[in-house]
Structure formats: C-alpha cells, structure tokens
Amino acid sequence: MNIDIRKSIINNFKDSNTEEIKEAIDGIISDHDEIGLPGLGVLFELNWQNSNEELKQTILKNIENNLKK
C-alpha cells in the first residue's frame, strides 16, 4: 500500500485556520512529537516552495542563527 504523506498532511490541514495550524505546530514542538515531524516538514516545504528568494534568504538566515545558539 502506497501512502502519499504529503497529500495526506495537506488534506488534514486544508480547512484549518491560522490558529489551528499554530496550535498543531506548537503542540508537535512542545510534546517533542517525533511522529509529527514529517508534517512540519511538509508545511515547511509548502512555505519554501511558495516563497520568493528574499524570503528564502530570511528563512535560511533564521535557521543558521538558531543552529548557532
């Protein structure tokens, strides 16, 4: 059985508002939910694919800075 994780996660969130998405992200992070990590990856992928180069550079700088903390 093939499961398209990306499509499944997108489908799970497609009707969510910003507060629901924020709660899901905060919950995954605060609970150290390893199972939720692929979902965060899909959300990041969507954000990355739909960002212009300036925003991508901002994201990369934020990641770089946070890794150095």
mmCIF file of the N, C-alpha and C atoms, coordinates in Angstrom:
data_MODEL
# 
_entry.id   MODEL 
# 
loop_
_atom_site.group_PDB 
_atom_site.id 
_atom_site.type_symbol 
_atom_site.label_atom_id 
_atom_site.label_alt_id 
_atom_site.label_comp_id 
_atom_site.label_asym_id 
_atom_site.label_entity_id 
_atom_site.label_seq_id 
_atom_site.pdbx_PDB_ins_code 
_atom_site.Cartn_x 
_atom_site.Cartn_y 
_atom_site.Cartn_z 
_atom_site.occupancy 
_atom_site.B_iso_or_equiv 
_atom_site.pdbx_formal_charge 
_atom_site.auth_seq_id 
_atom_site.auth_comp_id 
_atom_site.auth_asym_id 
_atom_site.auth_atom_id 
_atom_site.pdbx_PDB_model_num 
ATOM 1   N N  . MET A 1 1  ? 0.834  -1.173 0.000  1.00 0.00 ? 1  MET A N  1 
ATOM 2   C CA . MET A 1 1  ? 0.000  0.000  0.000  1.00 0.00 ? 1  MET A CA 1 
ATOM 3   C C  . MET A 1 1  ? 0.885  1.245  0.000  1.00 0.00 ? 1  MET A C  1 
ATOM 4   N N  . ASN A 1 2  ? 0.670  2.121  -0.948 1.00 0.00 ? 2  ASN A N  1 
ATOM 5   C CA . ASN A 1 2  ? 1.404  3.376  -1.038 1.00 0.00 ? 2  ASN A CA 1 
ATOM 6   C C  . ASN A 1 2  ? 0.587  4.502  -0.419 1.00 0.00 ? 2  ASN A C  1 
ATOM 7   N N  . ILE A 1 3  ? 1.201  5.215  0.498  1.00 0.00 ? 3  ILE A N  1 
ATOM 8   C CA . ILE A 1 3  ? 0.536  6.350  1.126  1.00 0.00 ? 3  ILE A CA 1 
ATOM 9   C C  . ILE A 1 3  ? 1.313  7.605  0.746  1.00 0.00 ? 3  ILE A C  1 
ATOM 10  N N  . ASP A 1 4  ? 0.622  8.579  0.195  1.00 0.00 ? 4  ASP A N  1 
ATOM 11  C CA . ASP A 1 4  ? 1.250  9.850  -0.135 1.00 0.00 ? 4  ASP A CA 1 
ATOM 12  C C  . ASP A 1 4  ? 1.142  10.747 1.096  1.00 0.00 ? 4  ASP A C  1 
ATOM 13  N N  . ILE A 1 5  ? 2.227  10.776 1.869  1.00 0.00 ? 5  ILE A N  1 
ATOM 14  C CA . ILE A 1 5  ? 2.230  11.515 3.133  1.00 0.00 ? 5  ILE A CA 1 
ATOM 15  C C  . ILE A 1 5  ? 1.960  12.997 2.896  1.00 0.00 ? 5  ILE A C  1 
ATOM 16  N N  . ARG A 1 6  ? 2.573  13.564 1.865  1.00 0.00 ? 6  ARG A N  1 
ATOM 17  C CA . ARG A 1 6  ? 2.371  14.992 1.591  1.00 0.00 ? 6  ARG A CA 1 
ATOM 18  C C  . ARG A 1 6  ? 0.891  15.306 1.373  1.00 0.00 ? 6  ARG A C  1 
ATOM 19  N N  . LYS A 1 7  ? 0.259  14.531 0.496  1.00 0.00 ? 7  LYS A N  1 
ATOM 20  C CA . LYS A 1 7  ? -1.156 14.770 0.198  1.00 0.00 ? 7  LYS A CA 1 
ATOM 21  C C  . LYS A 1 7  ? -2.013 14.588 1.444  1.00 0.00 ? 7  LYS A C  1 
ATOM 22  N N  . SER A 1 8  ? -1.689 13.590 2.234  1.00 0.00 ? 8  SER A N  1 
ATOM 23  C CA . SER A 1 8  ? -2.451 13.324 3.448  1.00 0.00 ? 8  SER A CA 1 
ATOM 24  C C  . SER A 1 8  ? -2.347 14.487 4.435  1.00 0.00 ? 8  SER A C  1 
ATOM 25  N N  . ILE A 1 9  ? -1.148 14.995 4.633  1.00 0.00 ? 9  ILE A N  1 
ATOM 26  C CA . ILE A 1 9  ? -0.951 16.101 5.569  1.00 0.00 ? 9  ILE A CA 1 
ATOM 27  C C  . ILE A 1 9  ? -1.622 17.364 5.054  1.00 0.00 ? 9  ILE A C  1 
ATOM 28  N N  . ILE A 1 10 ? -1.451 17.646 3.769  1.00 0.00 ? 10 ILE A N  1 
ATOM 29  C CA . ILE A 1 10 ? -2.097 18.824 3.176  1.00 0.00 ? 10 ILE A CA 1 
ATOM 30  C C  . ILE A 1 10 ? -3.607 18.709 3.320  1.00 0.00 ? 10 ILE A C  1 
ATOM 31  N N  . ASN A 1 11 ? -4.139 17.534 3.068  1.00 0.00 ? 11 ASN A N  1 
ATOM 32  C CA . ASN A 1 11 ? -5.577 17.311 3.199  1.00 0.00 ? 11 ASN A CA 1 
ATOM 33  C C  . ASN A 1 11 ? -6.040 17.525 4.636  1.00 0.00 ? 11 ASN A C  1 
ATOM 34  N N  . ASN A 1 12 ? -5.233 17.090 5.600  1.00 0.00 ? 12 ASN A N  1 
ATOM 35  C CA . ASN A 1 12 ? -5.587 17.259 7.017  1.00 0.00 ? 12 ASN A CA 1 
ATOM 36  C C  . ASN A 1 12 ? -5.634 18.729 7.429  1.00 0.00 ? 12 ASN A C  1 
ATOM 37  N N  . PHE A 1 13 ? -4.836 19.572 6.794  1.00 0.00 ? 13 PHE A N  1 
ATOM 38  C CA . PHE A 1 13 ? -4.746 20.979 7.184  1.00 0.00 ? 13 PHE A CA 1 
ATOM 39  C C  . PHE A 1 13 ? -5.500 21.930 6.262  1.00 0.00 ? 13 PHE A C  1 
ATOM 40  N N  . LYS A 1 14 ? -5.991 21.451 5.126  1.00 0.00 ? 14 LYS A N  1 
ATOM 41  C CA . LYS A 1 14 ? -6.516 22.368 4.109  1.00 0.00 ? 14 LYS A CA 1 
ATOM 42  C C  . LYS A 1 14 ? -7.674 23.242 4.589  1.00 0.00 ? 14 LYS A C  1 
ATOM 43  N N  . ASP A 1 15 ? -8.443 22.795 5.536  1.00 0.00 ? 15 ASP A N  1 
ATOM 44  C CA . ASP A 1 15 ? -9.565 23.593 6.035  1.00 0.00 ? 15 ASP A CA 1 
ATOM 45  C C  . ASP A 1 15 ? -9.260 24.272 7.372  1.00 0.00 ? 15 ASP A C  1 
ATOM 46  N N  . SER A 1 16 ? -7.999 24.204 7.797  1.00 0.00 ? 16 SER A N  1 
ATOM 47  C CA . SER A 1 16 ? -7.605 24.786 9.085  1.00 0.00 ? 16 SER A CA 1 
ATOM 48  C C  . SER A 1 16 ? -7.353 26.277 8.950  1.00 0.00 ? 16 SER A C  1 
ATOM 49  N N  . ASN A 1 17 ? -7.675 27.004 10.020 1.00 0.00 ? 17 ASN A N  1 
ATOM 50  C CA . ASN A 1 17 ? -7.347 28.428 10.041 1.00 0.00 ? 17 ASN A CA 1 
ATOM 51  C C  . ASN A 1 17 ? -5.975 28.608 10.687 1.00 0.00 ? 17 ASN A C  1 
ATOM 52  N N  . THR A 1 18 ? -5.499 29.844 10.703 1.00 0.00 ? 18 THR A N  1 
ATOM 53  C CA . THR A 1 18 ? -4.147 30.079 11.209 1.00 0.00 ? 18 THR A CA 1 
ATOM 54  C C  . THR A 1 18 ? -3.979 29.671 12.672 1.00 0.00 ? 18 THR A C  1 
ATOM 55  N N  . GLU A 1 19 ? -4.994 29.875 13.481 1.00 0.00 ? 19 GLU A N  1 
ATOM 56  C CA . GLU A 1 19 ? -4.891 29.498 14.901 1.00 0.00 ? 19 GLU A CA 1 
ATOM 57  C C  . GLU A 1 19 ? -4.785 27.977 15.051 1.00 0.00 ? 19 GLU A C  1 
ATOM 58  N N  . GLU A 1 20 ? -5.544 27.234 14.288 1.00 0.00 ? 20 GLU A N  1 
ATOM 59  C CA . GLU A 1 20 ? -5.484 25.769 14.344 1.00 0.00 ? 20 GLU A CA 1 
ATOM 60  C C  . GLU A 1 20 ? -4.125 25.255 13.870 1.00 0.00 ? 20 GLU A C  1 
ATOM 61  N N  . ILE A 1 21 ? -3.594 25.868 12.833 1.00 0.00 ? 21 ILE A N  1 
ATOM 62  C CA . ILE A 1 21 ? -2.274 25.474 12.342 1.00 0.00 ? 21 ILE A CA 1 
ATOM 63  C C  . ILE A 1 21 ? -1.216 25.787 13.389 1.00 0.00 ? 21 ILE A C  1 
ATOM 64  N N  . LYS A 1 22 ? -1.310 26.967 13.990 1.00 0.00 ? 22 LYS A N  1 
ATOM 65  C CA . LYS A 1 22 ? -0.362 27.348 15.040 1.00 0.00 ? 22 LYS A CA 1 
ATOM 66  C C  . LYS A 1 22 ? -0.428 26.381 16.212 1.00 0.00 ? 22 LYS A C  1 
ATOM 67  N N  . GLU A 1 23 ? -1.624 26.033 16.640 1.00 0.00 ? 23 GLU A N  1 
ATOM 68  C CA . GLU A 1 23 ? -1.791 25.089 17.753 1.00 0.00 ? 23 GLU A CA 1 
ATOM 69  C C  . GLU A 1 23 ? -1.179 23.729 17.425 1.00 0.00 ? 23 GLU A C  1 
ATOM 70  N N  . ALA A 1 24 ? -1.362 23.268 16.202 1.00 0.00 ? 24 ALA A N  1 
ATOM 71  C CA . ALA A 1 24 ? -0.792 21.984 15.792 1.00 0.00 ? 24 ALA A CA 1 
ATOM 72  C C  . ALA A 1 24 ? 0.730  22.045 15.824 1.00 0.00 ? 24 ALA A C  1 
ATOM 73  N N  . ILE A 1 25 ? 1.295  23.117 15.275 1.00 0.00 ? 25 ILE A N  1 
ATOM 74  C CA . ILE A 1 25 ? 2.758  23.274 15.258 1.00 0.00 ? 25 ILE A CA 1 
ATOM 75  C C  . ILE A 1 25 ? 3.290  23.365 16.679 1.00 0.00 ? 25 ILE A C  1 
ATOM 76  N N  . ASP A 1 26 ? 2.679  24.224 17.503 1.00 0.00 ? 26 ASP A N  1 
ATOM 77  C CA . ASP A 1 26 ? 3.120  24.369 18.895 1.00 0.00 ? 26 ASP A CA 1 
ATOM 78  C C  . ASP A 1 26 ? 3.020  23.049 19.650 1.00 0.00 ? 26 ASP A C  1 
ATOM 79  N N  . GLY A 1 27 ? 1.945  22.295 19.411 1.00 0.00 ? 27 GLY A N  1 
ATOM 80  C CA . GLY A 1 27 ? 1.767  21.009 20.089 1.00 0.00 ? 27 GLY A CA 1 
ATOM 81  C C  . GLY A 1 27 ? 2.834  19.998 19.710 1.00 0.00 ? 27 GLY A C  1 
ATOM 82  N N  . ILE A 1 28 ? 3.138  19.912 18.441 1.00 0.00 ? 28 ILE A N  1 
ATOM 83  C CA . ILE A 1 28 ? 4.170  18.984 17.973 1.00 0.00 ? 28 ILE A CA 1 
ATOM 84  C C  . ILE A 1 28 ? 5.508  19.331 18.603 1.00 0.00 ? 28 ILE A C  1 
ATOM 85  N N  . ILE A 1 29 ? 5.817  20.620 18.643 1.00 0.00 ? 29 ILE A N  1 
ATOM 86  C CA . ILE A 1 29 ? 7.097  21.061 19.201 1.00 0.00 ? 29 ILE A CA 1 
ATOM 87  C C  . ILE A 1 29 ? 7.141  20.858 20.713 1.00 0.00 ? 29 ILE A C  1 
ATOM 88  N N  . SER A 1 30 ? 6.116  21.301 21.424 1.00 0.00 ? 30 SER A N  1 
ATOM 89  C CA . SER A 1 30 ? 6.144  21.216 22.889 1.00 0.00 ? 30 SER A CA 1 
ATOM 90  C C  . SER A 1 30 ? 6.083  19.778 23.397 1.00 0.00 ? 30 SER A C  1 
ATOM 91  N N  . ASP A 1 31 ? 5.416  18.898 22.646 1.00 0.00 ? 31 ASP A N  1 
ATOM 92  C CA . ASP A 1 31 ? 5.309  17.496 23.047 1.00 0.00 ? 31 ASP A CA 1 
ATOM 93  C C  . ASP A 1 31 ? 6.482  16.649 22.561 1.00 0.00 ? 31 ASP A C  1 
ATOM 94  N N  . HIS A 1 32 ? 7.403  17.272 21.820 1.00 0.00 ? 32 HIS A N  1 
ATOM 95  C CA . HIS A 1 32 ? 8.522  16.527 21.218 1.00 0.00 ? 32 HIS A CA 1 
ATOM 96  C C  . HIS A 1 32 ? 7.985  15.329 20.438 1.00 0.00 ? 32 HIS A C  1 
ATOM 97  N N  . ASP A 1 33 ? 6.946  15.595 19.663 1.00 0.00 ? 33 ASP A N  1 
ATOM 98  C CA . ASP A 1 33 ? 6.222  14.557 18.915 1.00 0.00 ? 33 ASP A CA 1 
ATOM 99  C C  . ASP A 1 33 ? 6.985  14.173 17.658 1.00 0.00 ? 33 ASP A C  1 
ATOM 100 N N  . GLU A 1 34 ? 7.729  13.076 17.742 1.00 0.00 ? 34 GLU A N  1 
ATOM 101 C CA . GLU A 1 34 ? 8.523  12.609 16.602 1.00 0.00 ? 34 GLU A CA 1 
ATOM 102 C C  . GLU A 1 34 ? 7.640  12.247 15.409 1.00 0.00 ? 34 GLU A C  1 
ATOM 103 N N  . ILE A 1 35 ? 6.457  11.754 15.672 1.00 0.00 ? 35 ILE A N  1 
ATOM 104 C CA . ILE A 1 35 ? 5.548  11.363 14.597 1.00 0.00 ? 35 ILE A CA 1 
ATOM 105 C C  . ILE A 1 35 ? 5.064  12.599 13.828 1.00 0.00 ? 35 ILE A C  1 
ATOM 106 N N  . GLY A 1 36 ? 4.993  13.731 14.490 1.00 0.00 ? 36 GLY A N  1 
ATOM 107 C CA . GLY A 1 36 ? 4.540  14.958 13.848 1.00 0.00 ? 36 GLY A CA 1 
ATOM 108 C C  . GLY A 1 36 ? 5.595  15.655 13.003 1.00 0.00 ? 36 GLY A C  1 
ATOM 109 N N  . LEU A 1 37 ? 6.854  15.247 13.127 1.00 0.00 ? 37 LEU A N  1 
ATOM 110 C CA . LEU A 1 37 ? 7.927  15.911 12.385 1.00 0.00 ? 37 LEU A CA 1 
ATOM 111 C C  . LEU A 1 37 ? 7.733  15.888 10.870 1.00 0.00 ? 37 LEU A C  1 
ATOM 112 N N  . PRO A 1 38 ? 7.293  14.784 10.278 1.00 0.00 ? 38 PRO A N  1 
ATOM 113 C CA . PRO A 1 38 ? 7.052  14.836 8.821  1.00 0.00 ? 38 PRO A CA 1 
ATOM 114 C C  . PRO A 1 38 ? 6.013  15.883 8.437  1.00 0.00 ? 38 PRO A C  1 
ATOM 115 N N  . GLY A 1 39 ? 5.022  16.084 9.278  1.00 0.00 ? 39 GLY A N  1 
ATOM 116 C CA . GLY A 1 39 ? 4.011  17.108 8.999  1.00 0.00 ? 39 GLY A CA 1 
ATOM 117 C C  . GLY A 1 39 ? 4.615  18.495 8.990  1.00 0.00 ? 39 GLY A C  1 
ATOM 118 N N  . LEU A 1 40 ? 5.516  18.763 9.942  1.00 0.00 ? 40 LEU A N  1 
ATOM 119 C CA . LEU A 1 40 ? 6.203  20.053 9.955  1.00 0.00 ? 40 LEU A CA 1 
ATOM 120 C C  . LEU A 1 40 ? 7.052  20.209 8.705  1.00 0.00 ? 40 LEU A C  1 
ATOM 121 N N  . GLY A 1 41 ? 7.644  19.109 8.276  1.00 0.00 ? 41 GLY A N  1 
ATOM 122 C CA . GLY A 1 41 ? 8.444  19.140 7.050  1.00 0.00 ? 41 GLY A CA 1 
ATOM 123 C C  . GLY A 1 41 ? 7.608  19.490 5.837  1.00 0.00 ? 41 GLY A C  1 
ATOM 124 N N  . VAL A 1 42 ? 6.413  18.939 5.764  1.00 0.00 ? 42 VAL A N  1 
ATOM 125 C CA . VAL A 1 42 ? 5.519  19.241 4.634  1.00 0.00 ? 42 VAL A CA 1 
ATOM 126 C C  . VAL A 1 42 ? 5.095  20.703 4.683  1.00 0.00 ? 42 VAL A C  1 
ATOM 127 N N  . LEU A 1 43 ? 4.775  21.206 5.867  1.00 0.00 ? 43 LEU A N  1 
ATOM 128 C CA . LEU A 1 43 ? 4.400  22.616 5.989  1.00 0.00 ? 43 LEU A CA 1 
ATOM 129 C C  . LEU A 1 43 ? 5.569  23.522 5.605  1.00 0.00 ? 43 LEU A C  1 
ATOM 130 N N  . PHE A 1 44 ? 6.771  23.135 6.011  1.00 0.00 ? 44 PHE A N  1 
ATOM 131 C CA . PHE A 1 44 ? 7.955  23.901 5.632  1.00 0.00 ? 44 PHE A CA 1 
ATOM 132 C C  . PHE A 1 44 ? 8.146  23.857 4.117  1.00 0.00 ? 44 PHE A C  1 
ATOM 133 N N  . GLU A 1 45 ? 7.980  22.682 3.527  1.00 0.00 ? 45 GLU A N  1 
ATOM 134 C CA . GLU A 1 45 ? 8.132  22.529 2.083  1.00 0.00 ? 45 GLU A CA 1 
ATOM 135 C C  . GLU A 1 45 ? 7.163  23.446 1.321  1.00 0.00 ? 45 GLU A C  1 
ATOM 136 N N  . LEU A 1 46 ? 5.904  23.478 1.747  1.00 0.00 ? 46 LEU A N  1 
ATOM 137 C CA . LEU A 1 46 ? 4.923  24.350 1.105  1.00 0.00 ? 46 LEU A CA 1 
ATOM 138 C C  . LEU A 1 46 ? 5.334  25.814 1.221  1.00 0.00 ? 46 LEU A C  1 
ATOM 139 N N  . ASN A 1 47 ? 5.781  26.192 2.399  1.00 0.00 ? 47 ASN A N  1 
ATOM 140 C CA . ASN A 1 47 ? 6.218  27.566 2.636  1.00 0.00 ? 47 ASN A CA 1 
ATOM 141 C C  . ASN A 1 47 ? 7.418  27.896 1.745  1.00 0.00 ? 47 ASN A C  1 
ATOM 142 N N  . TRP A 1 48 ? 8.377  27.007 1.698  1.00 0.00 ? 48 TRP A N  1 
ATOM 143 C CA . TRP A 1 48 ? 9.593  27.216 0.909  1.00 0.00 ? 48 TRP A CA 1 
ATOM 144 C C  . TRP A 1 48 ? 9.271  27.335 -0.586 1.00 0.00 ? 48 TRP A C  1 
ATOM 145 N N  . GLN A 1 49 ? 8.445  26.427 -1.074 1.00 0.00 ? 49 GLN A N  1 
ATOM 146 C CA . GLN A 1 49 ? 8.115  26.419 -2.499 1.00 0.00 ? 49 GLN A CA 1 
ATOM 147 C C  . GLN A 1 49 ? 7.362  27.679 -2.935 1.00 0.00 ? 49 GLN A C  1 
ATOM 148 N N  . ASN A 1 50 ? 6.684  28.306 -2.015 1.00 0.00 ? 50 ASN A N  1 
ATOM 149 C CA . ASN A 1 50 ? 5.879  29.472 -2.348 1.00 0.00 ? 50 ASN A CA 1 
ATOM 150 C C  . ASN A 1 50 ? 6.481  30.779 -1.842 1.00 0.00 ? 50 ASN A C  1 
ATOM 151 N N  . SER A 1 51 ? 7.765  30.749 -1.529 1.00 0.00 ? 51 SER A N  1 
ATOM 152 C CA . SER A 1 51 ? 8.467  31.942 -1.059 1.00 0.00 ? 51 SER A CA 1 
ATOM 153 C C  . SER A 1 51 ? 9.361  32.482 -2.172 1.00 0.00 ? 51 SER A C  1 
ATOM 154 N N  . ASN A 1 52 ? 9.489  33.807 -2.196 1.00 0.00 ? 52 ASN A N  1 
ATOM 155 C CA . ASN A 1 52 ? 10.425 34.403 -3.148 1.00 0.00 ? 52 ASN A CA 1 
ATOM 156 C C  . ASN A 1 52 ? 11.845 34.282 -2.591 1.00 0.00 ? 52 ASN A C  1 
ATOM 157 N N  . GLU A 1 53 ? 12.818 34.655 -3.386 1.00 0.00 ? 53 GLU A N  1 
ATOM 158 C CA . GLU A 1 53 ? 14.220 34.498 -2.978 1.00 0.00 ? 53 GLU A CA 1 
ATOM 159 C C  . GLU A 1 53 ? 14.564 35.308 -1.736 1.00 0.00 ? 53 GLU A C  1 
ATOM 160 N N  . GLU A 1 54 ? 13.983 36.478 -1.601 1.00 0.00 ? 54 GLU A N  1 
ATOM 161 C CA . GLU A 1 54 ? 14.253 37.301 -0.420 1.00 0.00 ? 54 GLU A CA 1 
ATOM 162 C C  . GLU A 1 54 ? 13.766 36.610 0.850  1.00 0.00 ? 54 GLU A C  1 
ATOM 163 N N  . LEU A 1 55 ? 12.574 36.070 0.802  1.00 0.00 ? 55 LEU A N  1 
ATOM 164 C CA . LEU A 1 55 ? 12.039 35.372 1.971  1.00 0.00 ? 55 LEU A CA 1 
ATOM 165 C C  . LEU A 1 55 ? 12.834 34.095 2.259  1.00 0.00 ? 55 LEU A C  1 
ATOM 166 N N  . LYS A 1 56 ? 13.248 33.388 1.213  1.00 0.00 ? 56 LYS A N  1 
ATOM 167 C CA . LYS A 1 56 ? 14.078 32.186 1.415  1.00 0.00 ? 56 LYS A CA 1 
ATOM 168 C C  . LYS A 1 56 ? 15.380 32.544 2.127  1.00 0.00 ? 56 LYS A C  1 
ATOM 169 N N  . GLN A 1 57 ? 15.984 33.662 1.748  1.00 0.00 ? 57 GLN A N  1 
ATOM 170 C CA . GLN A 1 57 ? 17.211 34.089 2.413  1.00 0.00 ? 57 GLN A CA 1 
ATOM 171 C C  . GLN A 1 57 ? 16.959 34.410 3.880  1.00 0.00 ? 57 GLN A C  1 
ATOM 172 N N  . THR A 1 58 ? 15.821 35.020 4.185  1.00 0.00 ? 58 THR A N  1 
ATOM 173 C CA . THR A 1 58 ? 15.452 35.311 5.570  1.00 0.00 ? 58 THR A CA 1 
ATOM 174 C C  . THR A 1 58 ? 15.275 34.013 6.352  1.00 0.00 ? 58 THR A C  1 
ATOM 175 N N  . ILE A 1 59 ? 14.598 33.050 5.757  1.00 0.00 ? 59 ILE A N  1 
ATOM 176 C CA . ILE A 1 59 ? 14.390 31.751 6.402  1.00 0.00 ? 59 ILE A CA 1 
ATOM 177 C C  . ILE A 1 59 ? 15.737 31.085 6.667  1.00 0.00 ? 59 ILE A C  1 
ATOM 178 N N  . LEU A 1 60 ? 16.612 31.084 5.664  1.00 0.00 ? 60 LEU A N  1 
ATOM 179 C CA . LEU A 1 60 ? 17.927 30.461 5.812  1.00 0.00 ? 60 LEU A CA 1 
ATOM 180 C C  . LEU A 1 60 ? 18.750 31.137 6.904  1.00 0.00 ? 60 LEU A C  1 
ATOM 181 N N  . LYS A 1 61 ? 18.717 32.463 6.955  1.00 0.00 ? 61 LYS A N  1 
ATOM 182 C CA . LYS A 1 61 ? 19.451 33.189 7.998  1.00 0.00 ? 61 LYS A CA 1 
ATOM 183 C C  . LYS A 1 61 ? 18.901 32.854 9.380  1.00 0.00 ? 61 LYS A C  1 
ATOM 184 N N  . ASN A 1 62 ? 17.569 32.777 9.508  1.00 0.00 ? 62 ASN A N  1 
ATOM 185 C CA . ASN A 1 62 ? 16.961 32.410 10.791 1.00 0.00 ? 62 ASN A CA 1 
ATOM 186 C C  . ASN A 1 62 ? 17.397 31.018 11.214 1.00 0.00 ? 62 ASN A C  1 
ATOM 187 N N  . ILE A 1 63 ? 17.390 30.080 10.287 1.00 0.00 ? 63 ILE A N  1 
ATOM 188 C CA . ILE A 1 63 ? 17.819 28.713 10.607 1.00 0.00 ? 63 ILE A CA 1 
ATOM 189 C C  . ILE A 1 63 ? 19.281 28.716 11.029 1.00 0.00 ? 63 ILE A C  1 
ATOM 190 N N  . GLU A 1 64 ? 20.116 29.378 10.248 1.00 0.00 ? 64 GLU A N  1 
ATOM 191 C CA . GLU A 1 64 ? 21.548 29.442 10.564 1.00 0.00 ? 64 GLU A CA 1 
ATOM 192 C C  . GLU A 1 64 ? 21.763 30.029 11.951 1.00 0.00 ? 64 GLU A C  1 
ATOM 193 N N  . ASN A 1 65 ? 21.110 31.149 12.235 1.00 0.00 ? 65 ASN A N  1 
ATOM 194 C CA . ASN A 1 65 ? 21.273 31.805 13.542 1.00 0.00 ? 65 ASN A CA 1 
ATOM 195 C C  . ASN A 1 65 ? 20.789 30.922 14.679 1.00 0.00 ? 65 ASN A C  1 
ATOM 196 N N  . ASN A 1 66 ? 19.681 30.229 14.499 1.00 0.00 ? 66 ASN A N  1 
ATOM 197 C CA . ASN A 1 66 ? 19.145 29.373 15.557 1.00 0.00 ? 66 ASN A CA 1 
ATOM 198 C C  . ASN A 1 66 ? 19.981 28.129 15.779 1.00 0.00 ? 66 ASN A C  1 
ATOM 199 N N  . LEU A 1 67 ? 20.639 27.644 14.754 1.00 0.00 ? 67 LEU A N  1 
ATOM 200 C CA . LEU A 1 67 ? 21.530 26.495 14.922 1.00 0.00 ? 67 LEU A CA 1 
ATOM 201 C C  . LEU A 1 67 ? 22.769 26.851 15.726 1.00 0.00 ? 67 LEU A C  1 
ATOM 202 N N  . LYS A 1 68 ? 23.149 28.099 15.705 1.00 0.00 ? 68 LYS A N  1 
ATOM 203 C CA . LYS A 1 68 ? 24.353 28.550 16.404 1.00 0.00 ? 68 LYS A CA 1 
ATOM 204 C C  . LYS A 1 68 ? 24.094 28.900 17.860 1.00 0.00 ? 68 LYS A C  1 
ATOM 205 N N  . LYS A 1 69 ? 22.842 28.872 18.297 1.00 0.00 ? 69 LYS A N  1 
ATOM 206 C CA . LYS A 1 69 ? 22.516 29.214 19.687 1.00 0.00 ? 69 LYS A CA 1 
ATOM 207 C C  . LYS A 1 69 ? 22.924 28.120 20.629 1.00 0.00 ? 69 LYS A C  1 
# 
